[in-house]
Amino acid sequence: MTDGVLAGRVAIVTGAASGIGRASAEALAAAGASVVVADLDDAGARVVAEGIERDGGRAIATRVDVGDVADCGRLVAGTVAEF
């Protein structure tokens, strides 16, 4: 999944451990984006990120509480550091 319309781009998807967030993360990865799979459910986020990697994409999982401004800052800083 290193080619596609989103190749070279990075997407942060919150709520990505399940439901619409998961589907969005997987679709973005399928389109070539590197994906940060972010959720309060750290284990669920890891499962999604591992699936994206298994399918040939690039993804990392991270725990985030979007209601916490400092947590959101760490999410962005970690994303910039990784990608």
Long-range contacts (C-beta under 8 A, 24 or more apart in sequence): 1-29, 1-30, 1-32, 1-52, 1-55, 1-56, 1-57, 1-58, 2-32, 2-56, 2-58, 3-32, 4-30, 4-31, 4-32, 4-33, 5-31, 5-32, 6-31, 6-32, 6-33, 7-32, 7-33, 8-32, 9-33, 9-34, 10-34, 10-35, 10-36, 10-79, 10-83, 11-35, 11-36, 12-36, 12-38, 12-75, 12-76, 12-79, 13-37, 13-38, 14-38, 14-39, 14-64, 14-66, 15-39, 16-45, 16-48, 17-41, 17-43, 17-44, 17-45, 17-47, 17-48, 18-44, 22-48, 25-52, 25-59, 26-51, 26-52, 29-55, 29-57, 29-58, 29-59, 30-55, 30-57, 34-58, 34-59, 34-83, 35-59, 35-60, 36-60, 36-62, 36-75, 36-78, 36-79, 36-82, 36-83, 37-61, 37-62, 38-62, 38-63, 38-64, 38-75, 39-63, 39-64, 40-64, 40-65
